C-alpha cells in the first residue's frame, strides 16, 4: 500500500468517494447459490466490480492422506485469481498472496463448520476470482460460506466478510481498487452477526484506536447487510429446488 499522491483525491468536499458512495456505503452485492452442477455446493457473487465463483466438494476422503485428522474434517481452500481478472495479465498459478489468502479463508471456515462431524475427511473449497477490484478475499469468503451451505455442510452460521479502510484520512467501508492502492489502511474482517464472533481480521496500514472503533462499527453494520444477501441467495436456491421437484412430480404423474 502506498501513500496518497497529492493529485489523487479519494473523497470530495461533500464526503463523496470517487465511485459516488458515502464513506459508510457498500458497493452493490449480488449472490446466486447453486450455479454449478458438478460441485456439491456453489455460489457466484458480484460485488461492485468483483466477480467471484466458489465451489465446494465434500466432505470426502482427505488427500494427501497424511493430512487426515482422525478427530475432525479439515477445510482446504484454494483461492485463485484468473490471469484476466486484473488489468495487467496475472501470472497463472499460486503465488505468496494466494497461498496466504487460501490459508486465512480455510481457517475462518474451519471455525464455523462442524468439522468434528466428519473425521478423516476434507472439505475442499475452490475460490476463483474472475474479475478483481479490491476486497476479493472477503468476497471469496462470503461466497464460500454460501457454497458450503448450498452443499448442505453443517455450520454454526454463514460468514459475511467486508473490508474497511482509510482513504484521505477518513474511515471508509468496502474499499475499491483506487482506495486500496492510494489509501492508508485496509482492514478485512469476517464476523458472525448473530454472535458477534470474529473469524477473520487482518490489518495493513495505520489506524488510531478511535478509527478502529469506527471501522468496526461500519464492518458490523455491513456484515449484517451481507448476511441478509447470503440468506436470500439460499432461500431463492431452495425455492427453485422445490419448484423443480414439483415439476418432476407432475411429469411423473402424466407419464
Ligand atoms: P483483496 O483482493 O482481498 O483486497 P489485496 O489487498 O492483496 O487483496 O489486493 C487488492 C487488489 O489488488 C485486488 O483485489 C486486485 O484488484 C489487485 N491485485 C492483487 N493482486 C494483483 C496482481 N497480481 N496483479 C494486478 N492486480 C492485483
Boltz pocket constraint, residues with backbone or C-beta under 6 A from the ligand:
constraints:
  - pocket:
      binder: B
      contacts: [[A, 85], [A, 86], [A, 87], [A, 88], [A, 89], [A, 90], [A, 91], [A, 97], [A, 132], [A, 133], [A, 134], [A, 135], [A, 136], [A, 137], [A, 138], [A, 177], [A, 180], [A, 186]]
      max_distance: 6.0
